[in-house]
Amino acid sequence: MFRGAFVRLVHAEALHANSAHDRARHAIADARTRLFTIADRIAEPAYRKNFLDNVPENARTLALARDWLGDTATIA
């Protein structure tokens, strides 16, 4: 049902694996923005943290954003 995050992650990783690093960074930035948009709608802080940290594709997206973009953005 909610596989969009997984698809965006795989797309970014495929671009990176094919040396399309600028496009991969753009894709992971877009994926991160979408995750934060969804997380902003989760009122309960514990649920929001769980959504970002414990859903594997979400955690991986945020980790790649940190690695590829030097990103330290988080959502409270």
All heavy atoms as a GROMACS GRO file, in nm:
protein
  601
    1MET      N    1   0.082  -0.120   0.000
    1MET     CA    2   0.000   0.000   0.000
    1MET      C    3   0.086   0.126   0.000
    1MET      O    4   0.073   0.209  -0.086
    1MET     CB    5  -0.093  -0.004   0.121
    1MET     CG    6  -0.187   0.111   0.128
    1MET     SD    7  -0.312   0.077   0.252
    1MET     CE    8  -0.328   0.234   0.324
    2PHE      N    9   0.176   0.139   0.096
    2PHE     CA   10   0.262   0.257   0.105
    2PHE      C   11   0.402   0.223   0.058
    2PHE      O   12   0.496   0.225   0.135
    2PHE     CB   13   0.266   0.309   0.250
    2PHE     CG   14   0.135   0.357   0.301
    2PHE    CD1   15   0.061   0.282   0.390
    2PHE    CD2   16   0.083   0.478   0.257
    2PHE    CE1   17  -0.060   0.326   0.436
    2PHE    CE2   18  -0.040   0.523   0.302
    2PHE     CZ   19  -0.111   0.447   0.392
    3ARG      N   20   0.417   0.191  -0.067
    3ARG     CA   21   0.547   0.151  -0.119
    3ARG      C   22   0.618   0.262  -0.194
    3ARG      O   23   0.726   0.240  -0.248
    3ARG     CB   24   0.534   0.027  -0.208
    3ARG     CG   25   0.474  -0.094  -0.141
    3ARG     CD   26   0.528  -0.127  -0.004
    3ARG     NE   27   0.669  -0.158  -0.004
    3ARG     CZ   28   0.741  -0.179   0.103
    3ARG    NH1   29   0.686  -0.172   0.222
    3ARG    NH2   30   0.868  -0.205   0.094
    4GLY      N   31   0.560   0.380  -0.197
    4GLY     CA   32   0.621   0.491  -0.269
    4GLY      C   33   0.760   0.524  -0.218
    4GLY      O   34   0.851   0.552  -0.296
    5ALA      N   35   0.778   0.521  -0.087
    5ALA     CA   36   0.909   0.552  -0.029
    5ALA      C   37   1.013   0.450  -0.074
    5ALA      O   38   1.127   0.486  -0.105
    5ALA     CB   39   0.900   0.557   0.123
    6PHE      N   40   0.974   0.324  -0.081
    6PHE     CA   41   1.065   0.219  -0.125
    6PHE      C   42   1.105   0.240  -0.271
    6PHE      O   43   1.223   0.230  -0.307
    6PHE     CB   44   1.001   0.081  -0.106
    6PHE     CG   45   1.090  -0.031  -0.148
    6PHE    CD1   46   1.195  -0.071  -0.067
    6PHE    CD2   47   1.068  -0.097  -0.268
    6PHE    CE1   48   1.279  -0.175  -0.106
    6PHE    CE2   49   1.151  -0.200  -0.307
    6PHE     CZ   50   1.256  -0.240  -0.226
    7VAL      N   51   1.008   0.272  -0.354
    7VAL     CA   52   1.035   0.295  -0.497
    7VAL      C   53   1.130   0.414  -0.515
    7VAL      O   54   1.225   0.407  -0.593
    7VAL     CB   55   0.904   0.315  -0.575
    7VAL    CG1   56   0.931   0.359  -0.718
    7VAL    CG2   57   0.821   0.188  -0.573
    8ARG      N   58   1.104   0.522  -0.442
    8ARG     CA   59   1.194   0.640  -0.453
    8ARG      C   60   1.335   0.607  -0.406
    8ARG      O   61   1.434   0.651  -0.465
    8ARG     CB   62   1.134   0.757  -0.376
    8ARG     CG   63   1.020   0.823  -0.450
    8ARG     CD   64   0.972   0.950  -0.381
    8ARG     NE   65   0.900   0.921  -0.258
    8ARG     CZ   66   0.773   0.884  -0.252
    8ARG    NH1   67   0.703   0.869  -0.363
    8ARG    NH2   68   0.715   0.860  -0.137
    9LEU      N   69   1.346   0.528  -0.299
    9LEU     CA   70   1.477   0.487  -0.249
    9LEU      C   71   1.552   0.403  -0.352
    9LEU      O   72   1.669   0.429  -0.382
    9LEU     CB   73   1.461   0.409  -0.118
    9LEU     CG   74   1.586   0.342  -0.064
    9LEU    CD1   75   1.695   0.443  -0.033
    9LEU    CD2   76   1.552   0.258   0.057
   10VAL      N   77   1.485   0.304  -0.407
   10VAL     CA   78   1.549   0.217  -0.507
   10VAL      C   79   1.591   0.298  -0.630
   10VAL      O   80   1.700   0.276  -0.685
   10VAL     CB   81   1.455   0.100  -0.546
   10VAL    CG1   82   1.507   0.025  -0.666
   10VAL    CG2   83   1.436   0.007  -0.427
   11HIS      N   84   1.508   0.393  -0.670
   11HIS     CA   85   1.542   0.478  -0.783
   11HIS      C   86   1.670   0.556  -0.755
   11HIS      O   87   1.763   0.558  -0.839
   11HIS     CB   88   1.426   0.573  -0.814
   11HIS     CG   89   1.452   0.664  -0.927
   11HIS    ND1   90   1.459   0.801  -0.912
   11HIS    CD2   91   1.477   0.641  -1.058
   11HIS    CE1   92   1.485   0.856  -1.027
   11HIS    NE2   93   1.496   0.762  -1.118
   12ALA      N   94   1.679   0.617  -0.639
   12ALA     CA   95   1.799   0.694  -0.603
   12ALA      C   96   1.922   0.603  -0.597
   12ALA      O   97   2.029   0.640  -0.648
   12ALA     CB   98   1.778   0.764  -0.469
   13GLU      N   99   1.908   0.486  -0.539
   13GLU     CA  100   2.022   0.394  -0.530
   13GLU      C  101   2.064   0.344  -0.668
   13GLU      O  102   2.184   0.328  -0.694
   13GLU     CB  103   1.988   0.277  -0.439
   13GLU     CG  104   1.982   0.317  -0.292
   13GLU     CD  105   1.954   0.202  -0.199
   13GLU    OE1  106   1.870   0.116  -0.233
   13GLU    OE2  107   2.018   0.197  -0.093
   14ALA      N  108   1.968   0.321  -0.757
   14ALA     CA  109   2.002   0.277  -0.893
   14ALA      C  110   2.077   0.388  -0.968
   14ALA      O  111   2.175   0.359  -1.038
   14ALA     CB  112   1.875   0.239  -0.969
   15LEU      N  113   2.032   0.509  -0.953
   15LEU     CA  114   2.103   0.621  -1.016
   15LEU      C  115   2.246   0.629  -0.964
   15LEU      O  116   2.342   0.645  -1.042
   15LEU     CB  117   2.030   0.753  -0.990
   15LEU     CG  118   1.898   0.772  -1.063
   15LEU    CD1  119   1.822   0.891  -1.006
   15LEU    CD2  120   1.919   0.788  -1.212
   16HIS      N  121   2.262   0.617  -0.834
   16HIS     CA  122   2.395   0.624  -0.774
   16HIS      C  123   2.484   0.510  -0.823
   16HIS      O  124   2.602   0.532  -0.855
   16HIS     CB  125   2.382   0.621  -0.622
   16HIS     CG  126   2.507   0.658  -0.551
   16HIS    ND1  127   2.599   0.564  -0.512
   16HIS    CD2  128   2.556   0.778  -0.512
   16HIS    CE1  129   2.700   0.624  -0.453
   16HIS    NE2  130   2.676   0.754  -0.451
   17ALA      N  131   2.427   0.390  -0.831
   17ALA     CA  132   2.503   0.274  -0.877
   17ALA      C  133   2.548   0.288  -1.022
   17ALA      O  134   2.649   0.229  -1.062
   17ALA     CB  135   2.419   0.147  -0.862
   18ASN      N  136   2.476   0.369  -1.097
   18ASN     CA  137   2.511   0.392  -1.238
   18ASN      C  138   2.588   0.522  -1.258
   18ASN      O  139   2.593   0.576  -1.369
   18ASN     CB  140   2.384   0.390  -1.324
   18ASN     CG  141   2.337   0.249  -1.346
   18ASN    OD1  142   2.400   0.175  -1.420
   18ASN    ND2  143   2.229   0.211  -1.280
   19SER      N  144   2.647   0.571  -1.151
   19SER     CA  145   2.732   0.691  -1.152
   19SER      C  146   2.659   0.818  -1.192
   19SER      O  147   2.723   0.915  -1.233
   19SER     CB  148   2.855   0.670  -1.242
   19SER     OG  149   2.933   0.563  -1.190
   20ALA      N  150   2.529   0.821  -1.178
   20ALA     CA  151   2.451   0.943  -1.201
   20ALA      C  152   2.433   1.011  -1.065
   20ALA      O  153   2.323   1.024  -1.013
   20ALA     CB  154   2.316   0.909  -1.264
   21HIS      N  155   2.545   1.053  -1.008
   21HIS     CA  156   2.546   1.101  -0.870
   21HIS      C  157   2.464   1.227  -0.849
   21HIS      O  158   2.396   1.239  -0.745
   21HIS     CB  159   2.689   1.118  -0.822
   21HIS     CG  160   2.763   0.988  -0.820
   21HIS    ND1  161   2.891   0.975  -0.866
   21HIS    CD2  162   2.725   0.863  -0.781
   21HIS    CE1  163   2.930   0.850  -0.854
   21HIS    NE2  164   2.832   0.780  -0.803
   22ASP      N  165   2.468   1.321  -0.940
   22ASP     CA  166   2.386   1.442  -0.924
   22ASP      C  167   2.238   1.407  -0.925
   22ASP      O  168   2.161   1.458  -0.842
   22ASP     CB  169   2.416   1.544  -1.034
   22ASP     CG  170   2.552   1.610  -1.017
   22ASP    OD1  171   2.605   1.610  -0.903
   22ASP    OD2  172   2.605   1.661  -1.117
   23ARG      N  173   2.198   1.323  -1.016
   23ARG     CA  174   2.057   1.281  -1.022
   23ARG      C  175   2.019   1.200  -0.899
   23ARG      O  176   1.908   1.213  -0.847
   23ARG     CB  177   2.031   1.202  -1.150
   23ARG     CG  178   2.038   1.291  -1.274
   23ARG     CD  179   2.019   1.215  -1.404
   23ARG     NE  180   1.889   1.147  -1.404
   23ARG     CZ  181   1.862   1.041  -1.480
   23ARG    NH1  182   1.955   0.991  -1.560
   23ARG    NH2  183   1.743   0.985  -1.476
   24ALA      N  184   2.111   1.118  -0.850
   24ALA     CA  185   2.085   1.039  -0.729
   24ALA      C  186   2.066   1.131  -0.608
   24ALA      O  187   1.974   1.109  -0.528
   24ALA     CB  188   2.199   0.941  -0.703
   25ARG      N  189   2.149   1.233  -0.597
   25ARG     CA  190   2.134   1.329  -0.485
   25ARG      C  191   2.002   1.402  -0.494
   25ARG      O  192   1.934   1.424  -0.394
   25ARG     CB  193   2.252   1.426  -0.484
   25ARG     CG  194   2.379   1.364  -0.426
   25ARG     CD  195   2.488   1.469  -0.403
   25ARG     NE  196   2.538   1.523  -0.527
   25ARG     CZ  197   2.637   1.470  -0.599
   25ARG    NH1  198   2.695   1.358  -0.558
   25ARG    NH2  199   2.678   1.526  -0.710
   26HIS      N  200   1.963   1.441  -0.614
   26HIS     CA  201   1.834   1.508  -0.633
   26HIS      C  202   1.720   1.414  -0.594
   26HIS      O  203   1.625   1.454  -0.526
   26HIS     CB  204   1.819   1.554  -0.778
   26HIS     CG  205   1.695   1.631  -0.801
   26HIS    ND1  206   1.576   1.571  -0.839
   26HIS    CD2  207   1.668   1.764  -0.789
   26HIS    CE1  208   1.483   1.663  -0.849
   26HIS    NE2  209   1.536   1.780  -0.820
   27ALA      N  210   1.729   1.288  -0.635
   27ALA     CA  211   1.624   1.191  -0.605
   27ALA      C  212   1.613   1.165  -0.455
   27ALA      O  213   1.503   1.156  -0.401
   27ALA     CB  214   1.650   1.061  -0.681
   28ILE      N  215   1.727   1.154  -0.387
   28ILE     CA  216   1.722   1.127  -0.244
   28ILE      C  217   1.674   1.250  -0.168
   28ILE      O  218   1.603   1.237  -0.067
   28ILE     CB  219   1.857   1.072  -0.190
   28ILE    CG1  220   1.834   0.983  -0.067
   28ILE    CG2  221   1.954   1.183  -0.156
   28ILE    CD1  222   1.768   0.853  -0.095
   29ALA      N  223   1.707   1.368  -0.216
   29ALA     CA  224   1.656   1.491  -0.153
   29ALA      C  225   1.504   1.498  -0.167
   29ALA      O  226   1.434   1.534  -0.072
   29ALA     CB  227   1.722   1.614  -0.215
   30ASP      N  228   1.454   1.463  -0.284
   30ASP     CA  229   1.309   1.462  -0.305
   30ASP      C  230   1.243   1.357  -0.216
   30ASP      O  231   1.139   1.384  -0.154
   30ASP     CB  232   1.279   1.434  -0.452
   30ASP     CG  233   1.130   1.431  -0.479
   30ASP    OD1  234   1.062   1.531  -0.448
   30ASP    OD2  235   1.081   1.329  -0.532
   31ALA      N  236   1.302   1.240  -0.206
   31ALA     CA  237   1.247   1.134  -0.121
   31ALA      C  238   1.244   1.178   0.024
   31ALA      O  239   1.145   1.155   0.096
   31ALA     CB  240   1.329   1.007  -0.137
   32ARG      N  241   1.351   1.243   0.069
   32ARG     CA  242   1.356   1.294   0.208
   32ARG      C  243   1.248   1.398   0.232
   32ARG      O  244   1.178   1.394   0.333
   32ARG     CB  245   1.494   1.352   0.236
   32ARG     CG  246   1.506   1.408   0.378
   32ARG     CD  247   1.612   1.514   0.391
   32ARG     NE  248   1.592   1.617   0.291
   32ARG     CZ  249   1.689   1.687   0.236
   32ARG    NH1  250   1.814   1.666   0.269
   32ARG    NH2  251   1.661   1.779   0.147
   33THR      N  252   1.230   1.488   0.137
   33THR     CA  253   1.126   1.590   0.150
   33THR      C  254   0.988   1.527   0.162
   33THR      O  255   0.906   1.568   0.245
   33THR     CB  256   1.131   1.686   0.030
   33THR    OG1  257   1.257   1.752   0.031
   33THR    CG2  258   1.020   1.788   0.035
   34ARG      N  259   0.961   1.427   0.081
   34ARG     CA  260   0.832   1.357   0.088
   34ARG      C  261   0.813   1.290   0.222
   34ARG      O  262   0.704   1.294   0.280
   34ARG     CB  263   0.820   1.256  -0.025
   34ARG     CG  264   0.802   1.321  -0.160
   34ARG     CD  265   0.808   1.215  -0.270
   34ARG     NE  266   0.796   1.273  -0.401
   34ARG     CZ  267   0.684   1.273  -0.472
   34ARG    NH1  268   0.574   1.221  -0.423
   34ARG    NH2  269   0.682   1.326  -0.593
   35LEU      N  270   0.919   1.227   0.275
   35LEU     CA  271   0.908   1.164   0.407
   35LEU      C  272   0.876   1.266   0.515
   35LEU      O  273   0.791   1.243   0.601
   35LEU     CB  274   1.038   1.092   0.443
   35LEU     CG  275   1.066   0.960   0.374
   35LEU    CD1  276   1.198   0.904   0.423
   35LEU    CD2  277   0.954   0.861   0.398
   36PHE      N  278   0.946   1.379   0.511
   36PHE     CA  279   0.922   1.482   0.612
   36PHE      C  280   0.782   1.541   0.599
   36PHE      O  281   0.719   1.576   0.699
   36PHE     CB  282   1.027   1.592   0.604
   36PHE     CG  283   1.161   1.553   0.663
   36PHE    CD1  284   1.272   1.630   0.637
   36PHE    CD2  285   1.176   1.441   0.744
   36PHE    CE1  286   1.396   1.598   0.692
   36PHE    CE2  287   1.299   1.408   0.799
   36PHE     CZ  288   1.410   1.486   0.772
   37THR      N  289   0.731   1.551   0.478
   37THR     CA  290   0.594   1.600   0.457
   37THR      C  291   0.493   1.506   0.523
   37THR      O  292   0.400   1.551   0.590
   37THR     CB  293   0.564   1.616   0.307
   37THR    OG1  294   0.654   1.713   0.253
   37THR    CG2  295   0.420   1.660   0.283
   38ILE      N  296   0.514   1.377   0.504
   38ILE     CA  297   0.425   1.279   0.567
   38ILE      C  298   0.443   1.283   0.718
   38ILE      O  299   0.346   1.283   0.794
   38ILE     CB  300   0.452   1.138   0.511
   38ILE    CG1  301   0.415   1.133   0.363
   38ILE    CG2  302   0.377   1.032   0.592
   38ILE    CD1  303   0.468   1.009   0.292
   39ALA      N  304   0.566   1.285   0.764
   39ALA     CA  305   0.594   1.285   0.909
   39ALA      C  306   0.534   1.408   0.976
   39ALA      O  307   0.488   1.398   1.091
   39ALA     CB  308   0.744   1.278   0.933
   40ASP      N  309   0.532   1.520   0.907
   40ASP     CA  310   0.472   1.642   0.964
   40ASP      C  311   0.326   1.624   0.998
   40ASP      O  312   0.272   1.693   1.083
   40ASP     CB  313   0.485   1.759   0.865
   40ASP     CG  314   0.620   1.826   0.870
   40ASP    OD1  315   0.693   1.807   0.971
   40ASP    OD2  316   0.653   1.897   0.773
   41ARG      N  317   0.260   1.530   0.932
   41ARG     CA  318   0.117   1.506   0.956
   41ARG      C  319   0.092   1.409   1.072
   41ARG      O  320  -0.023   1.386   1.108
   41ARG     CB  321   0.052   1.452   0.830
   41ARG     CG  322   0.048   1.554   0.719
   41ARG     CD  323  -0.032   1.501   0.601
   41ARG     NE  324   0.041   1.533   0.481
   41ARG     CZ  325   0.055   1.455   0.376
   41ARG    NH1  326  -0.001   1.338   0.374
   41ARG    NH2  327   0.124   1.494   0.272
   42ILE      N  328   0.198   1.351   1.126
   42ILE     CA  329   0.184   1.257   1.237
   42ILE      C  330   0.197   1.337   1.367
   42ILE      O  331   0.305   1.384   1.402
   42ILE     CB  332   0.290   1.146   1.230
   42ILE    CG1  333   0.279   1.072   1.096
   42ILE    CG2  334   0.277   1.051   1.349
   42ILE    CD1  335   0.390   0.972   1.070
   43ALA      N  336   0.086   1.351   1.437
   43ALA     CA  337   0.080   1.438   1.555
   43ALA      C  338   0.160   1.382   1.673
   43ALA      O  339   0.223   1.459   1.747
   43ALA     CB  340  -0.065   1.461   1.595
   44GLU      N  341   0.156   1.253   1.691
   44GLU     CA  342   0.221   1.191   1.807
   44GLU      C  343   0.371   1.177   1.783
   44GLU      O  344   0.414   1.107   1.690
   44GLU     CB  345   0.158   1.054   1.832
   44GLU     CG  346   0.225   0.973   1.941
   44GLU     CD  347   0.219   1.040   2.077
   44GLU    OE1  348   0.112   1.096   2.111
   44GLU    OE2  349   0.321   1.038   2.147
   45PRO      N  350   0.455   1.244   1.865
   45PRO     CA  351   0.600   1.239   1.843
   45PRO      C  352   0.659   1.098   1.838
   45PRO      O  353   0.746   1.070   1.756
   45PRO     CB  354   0.657   1.319   1.960
   45PRO     CG  355   0.546   1.411   1.999
   45PRO     CD  356   0.419   1.334   1.975
   46ALA      N  357   0.612   1.009   1.921
   46ALA     CA  358   0.666   0.872   1.922
   46ALA      C  359   0.633   0.800   1.791
   46ALA      O  360   0.717   0.727   1.737
   46ALA     CB  361   0.612   0.794   2.041
   47TYR      N  362   0.512   0.820   1.739
   47TYR     CA  363   0.475   0.757   1.612
   47TYR      C  364   0.555   0.817   1.497
   47TYR      O  365   0.595   0.745   1.406
   47TYR     CB  366   0.326   0.774   1.585
   47TYR     CG  367   0.234   0.700   1.680
   47TYR    CD1  368   0.105   0.744   1.699
   47TYR    CD2  369   0.276   0.588   1.749
   47TYR    CE1  370   0.018   0.678   1.786
   47TYR    CE2  371   0.192   0.521   1.836
   47TYR     CZ  372   0.063   0.565   1.854
   47TYR     OH  373  -0.021   0.500   1.939
   48ARG      N  374   0.576   0.948   1.502
   48ARG     CA  375   0.653   1.015   1.398
   48ARG      C  376   0.796   0.962   1.398
   48ARG      O  377   0.851   0.929   1.292
   48ARG     CB  378   0.650   1.166   1.421
   48ARG     CG  379   0.719   1.245   1.313
   48ARG     CD  380   0.701   1.396   1.329
   48ARG     NE  381   0.706   1.440   1.466
   48ARG     CZ  382   0.606   1.498   1.534
   48ARG    NH1  383   0.492   1.521   1.477
   48ARG    NH2  384   0.620   1.535   1.658
   49LYS      N  385   0.856   0.949   1.516
   49LYS     CA  386   0.992   0.897   1.526
   49LYS      C  387   0.998   0.753   1.475
   49LYS      O  388   1.090   0.716   1.403
   49LYS     CB  389   1.042   0.906   1.670
   49LYS     CG  390   1.182   0.854   1.690
   49LYS     CD  391   1.234   0.888   1.826
   49LYS     CE  392   1.372   0.832   1.855
   49LYS     NZ  393   1.465   0.825   1.749
   50ASN      N  394   0.899   0.673   1.513
   50ASN     CA  395   0.893   0.535   1.466
   50ASN      C  396   0.883   0.529   1.313
   50ASN      O  397   0.952   0.449   1.249
   50ASN     CB  398   0.774   0.464   1.530
   50ASN     CG  399   0.772   0.317   1.498
   50ASN    OD1  400   0.868   0.246   1.526
   50ASN    ND2  401   0.664   0.271   1.438
   51PHE      N  402   0.801   0.615   1.255
   51PHE     CA  403   0.786   0.621   1.110
   51PHE      C  404   0.919   0.652   1.041
   51PHE      O  405   0.953   0.591   0.940
   51PHE     CB  406   0.682   0.728   1.075
   51PHE     CG  407   0.671   0.759   0.929
   51PHE    CD1  408   0.606   0.673   0.842
   51PHE    CD2  409   0.727   0.875   0.877
   51PHE    CE1  410   0.596   0.702   0.706
   51PHE    CE2  411   0.718   0.906   0.742
   51PHE     CZ  412   0.653   0.819   0.657
   52LEU      N  413   0.994   0.743   1.096
   52LEU     CA  414   1.120   0.784   1.034
   52LEU      C  415   1.236   0.688   1.064
   52LEU      O  416   1.319   0.662   0.978
   52LEU     CB  417   1.158   0.925   1.077
   52LEU     CG  418   1.065   1.035   1.028
   52LEU    CD1  419   1.098   1.167   1.095
   52LEU    CD2  420   1.070   1.048   0.878
   53ASP      N  421   1.240   0.635   1.185
   53ASP     CA  422   1.356   0.556   1.228
   53ASP      C  423   1.340   0.406   1.212
   53ASP      O  424   1.440   0.336   1.198
   53ASP     CB  425   1.387   0.585   1.375
   53ASP     CG  426   1.430   0.728   1.400
   53ASP    OD1  427   1.464   0.799   1.302
   53ASP    OD2  428   1.429   0.770   1.517
   54ASN      N  429   1.217   0.355   1.218
   54ASN     CA  430   1.199   0.211   1.224
   54ASN      C  431   1.135   0.149   1.101
   54ASN      O  432   1.120   0.027   1.095
   54ASN     CB  433   1.118   0.173   1.349
   54ASN     CG  434   1.194   0.209   1.476
   54ASN    OD1  435   1.316   0.200   1.479
   54ASN    ND2  436   1.124   0.252   1.578
   55VAL      N  437   1.095   0.230   1.006
   55VAL     CA  438   1.052   0.177   0.877
   55VAL      C  439   1.179   0.171   0.792
   55VAL      O  440   1.242   0.275   0.767
   55VAL     CB  441   0.944   0.267   0.812
   55VAL    CG1  442   0.909   0.217   0.673
   55VAL    CG2  443   0.820   0.275   0.902
   56PRO      N  444   1.222   0.052   0.753
   56PRO     CA  445   1.354   0.038   0.692
   56PRO      C  446   1.382   0.131   0.574
   56PRO      O  447   1.489   0.192   0.568
   56PRO     CB  448   1.358  -0.109   0.647
   56PRO     CG  449   1.264  -0.178   0.741
   56PRO     CD  450   1.154  -0.078   0.767
   57GLU      N  451   1.288   0.144   0.480
   57GLU     CA  452   1.316   0.231   0.365
   57GLU      C  453   1.323   0.378   0.405
   57GLU      O  454   1.397   0.456   0.344
   57GLU     CB  455   1.216   0.208   0.252
   57GLU     CG  456   1.072   0.230   0.287
   57GLU     CD  457   1.001   0.103   0.330
   57GLU    OE1  458   1.065   0.011   0.385
   57GLU    OE2  459   0.879   0.095   0.308
   58ASN      N  460   1.250   0.416   0.507
   58ASN     CA  461   1.256   0.555   0.553
   58ASN      C  462   1.390   0.583   0.621
   58ASN      O  463   1.455   0.685   0.594
   58ASN     CB  464   1.140   0.586   0.648
   58ASN     CG  465   1.006   0.573   0.581
   58ASN    OD1  466   0.997   0.558   0.459
   58ASN    ND2  467   0.900   0.578   0.660
   59ALA      N  468   1.431   0.492   0.708
   59ALA     CA  469   1.560   0.509   0.776
   59ALA      C  470   1.674   0.510   0.675
   59ALA      O  471   1.767   0.592   0.686
   59ALA     CB  472   1.579   0.396   0.878
   60ARG      N  473   1.669   0.424   0.575
   60ARG     CA  474   1.773   0.420   0.472
   60ARG      C  475   1.775   0.548   0.389
   60ARG      O  476   1.882   0.601   0.358
   60ARG     CB  477   1.753   0.297   0.382
   60ARG     CG  478   1.848   0.290   0.265
   60ARG     CD  479   1.967   0.205   0.295
   60ARG     NE  480   2.047   0.189   0.174
   60ARG     CZ  481   2.176   0.216   0.169
   60ARG    NH1  482   2.240   0.253   0.277
   60ARG    NH2  483   2.243   0.202   0.057
   61THR      N  484   1.657   0.598   0.355
   61THR     CA  485   1.649   0.724   0.281
   61THR      C  486   1.715   0.836   0.359
   61THR      O  487   1.794   0.914   0.303
   61THR     CB  488   1.501   0.759   0.250
   61THR    OG1  489   1.448   0.659   0.163
   61THR    CG2  490   1.488   0.896   0.186
   62LEU      N  491   1.685   0.846   0.486
   62LEU     CA  492   1.744   0.952   0.568
   62LEU      C  493   1.894   0.934   0.585
   62LEU      O  494   1.970   1.032   0.583
   62LEU     CB  495   1.673   0.960   0.703
   62LEU     CG  496   1.525   0.997   0.695
   62LEU    CD1  497   1.463   0.996   0.834
   62LEU    CD2  498   1.504   1.131   0.626
   63ALA      N  499   1.939   0.809   0.597
   63ALA     CA  500   2.083   0.783   0.608
   63ALA      C  501   2.156   0.822   0.480
   63ALA      O  502   2.263   0.885   0.485
   63ALA     CB  503   2.107   0.635   0.640
   64LEU      N  504   2.098   0.789   0.365
   64LEU     CA  505   2.161   0.828   0.238
   64LEU      C  506   2.160   0.979   0.221
   64LEU      O  507   2.256   1.036   0.168
   64LEU     CB  508   2.091   0.760   0.121
   64LEU     CG  509   2.115   0.610   0.107
   64LEU    CD1  510   2.038   0.554  -0.012
   64LEU    CD2  511   2.264   0.579   0.095
   65ALA      N  512   2.053   1.044   0.262
   65ALA     CA  513   2.049   1.191   0.255
   65ALA      C  514   2.162   1.250   0.337
   65ALA      O  515   2.230   1.343   0.293
   65ALA     CB  516   1.914   1.244   0.302
   66ARG      N  517   2.185   1.195   0.456
   66ARG     CA  518   2.297   1.244   0.539
   66ARG      C  519   2.430   1.221   0.468
   66ARG      O  520   2.516   1.309   0.464
   66ARG     CB  521   2.297   1.175   0.675
   66ARG     CG  522   2.193   1.227   0.770
   66ARG     CD  523   2.210   1.171   0.911
   66ARG     NE  524   2.195   1.026   0.914
   66ARG     CZ  525   2.080   0.961   0.928
   66ARG    NH1  526   1.967   1.029   0.939
   66ARG    NH2  527   2.077   0.830   0.932
   67ASP      N  528   2.447   1.102   0.411
   67ASP     CA  529   2.574   1.067   0.346
   67ASP      C  530   2.597   1.146   0.217
   67ASP      O  531   2.706   1.197   0.193
   67ASP     CB  532   2.579   0.918   0.314
   67ASP     CG  533   2.591   0.831   0.437
   67ASP    OD1  534   2.619   0.884   0.547
   67ASP    OD2  535   2.570   0.709   0.424
   68TRP      N  536   2.496   1.150   0.132
   68TRP     CA  537   2.513   1.209   0.000
   68TRP      C  538   2.499   1.360  -0.002
   68TRP      O  539   2.553   1.426  -0.089
   68TRP     CB  540   2.411   1.151  -0.098
   68TRP     CG  541   2.426   1.006  -0.125
   68TRP    CD1  542   2.526   0.922  -0.083
   68TRP    CD2  543   2.337   0.924  -0.200
   68TRP    NE1  544   2.503   0.795  -0.127
   68TRP    CE2  545   2.389   0.792  -0.200
   68TRP    CE3  546   2.218   0.950  -0.269
   68TRP    CZ2  547   2.325   0.688  -0.265
   68TRP    CZ3  548   2.155   0.845  -0.333
   68TRP    CH2  549   2.209   0.716  -0.332
   69LEU      N  550   2.423   1.414   0.093
   69LEU     CA  551   2.396   1.558   0.092
   69LEU      C  552   2.465   1.630   0.209
   69LEU      O  553   2.455   1.752   0.219
   69LEU     CB  554   2.245   1.585   0.099
   69LEU     CG  555   2.159   1.516  -0.008
   69LEU    CD1  556   2.013   1.534   0.024
   69LEU    CD2  557   2.194   1.570  -0.146
   70GLY      N  558   2.527   1.553   0.296
   70GLY     CA  559   2.582   1.614   0.417
   70GLY      C  560   2.470   1.669   0.503
   70GLY      O  561   2.485   1.765   0.574
   71ASP      N  562   2.356   1.601   0.493
   71ASP     CA  563   2.234   1.650   0.552
   71ASP      C  564   2.221   1.611   0.698
   71ASP      O  565   2.240   1.496   0.734
   71ASP     CB  566   2.115   1.591   0.474
   71ASP     CG  567   1.983   1.642   0.521
   71ASP    OD1  568   1.977   1.760   0.561
   71ASP    OD2  569   1.888   1.565   0.521
   72THR      N  570   2.190   1.708   0.781
   72THR     CA  571   2.166   1.681   0.922
   72THR      C  572   2.024   1.716   0.960
   72THR      O  573   1.990   1.720   1.078
   72THR     CB  574   2.264   1.761   1.011
   72THR    OG1  575   2.248   1.900   0.983
   72THR    CG2  576   2.407   1.717   0.987
   73ALA      N  577   1.938   1.741   0.861
   73ALA     CA  578   1.800   1.779   0.888
   73ALA      C  579   1.727   1.665   0.957
   73ALA      O  580   1.741   1.549   0.921
   73ALA     CB  581   1.728   1.815   0.757
   74THR      N  582   1.650   1.700   1.056
   74THR     CA  583   1.566   1.604   1.126
   74THR      C  584   1.432   1.669   1.150
   74THR      O  585   1.416   1.789   1.133
   74THR     CB  586   1.625   1.561   1.261
   74THR    OG1  587   1.640   1.677   1.343
   74THR    CG2  588   1.758   1.490   1.245
   75ILE      N  589   1.339   1.590   1.190
   75ILE     CA  590   1.207   1.642   1.222
   75ILE      C  591   1.178   1.601   1.366
   75ILE      O  592   1.209   1.490   1.408
   75ILE     CB  593   1.101   1.589   1.124
   75ILE    CG1  594   0.971   1.662   1.143
   75ILE    CG2  595   1.083   1.442   1.136
   75ILE    CD1  596   0.874   1.640   1.029
   76ALA      N  597   1.124   1.692   1.442
   76ALA     CA  598   1.095   1.664   1.584
   76ALA      C  599   0.957   1.605   1.600
   76ALA      O  600   0.873   1.616   1.520
   76ALA     CB  601   1.106   1.791   1.664
   0.00000   0.00000   0.00000
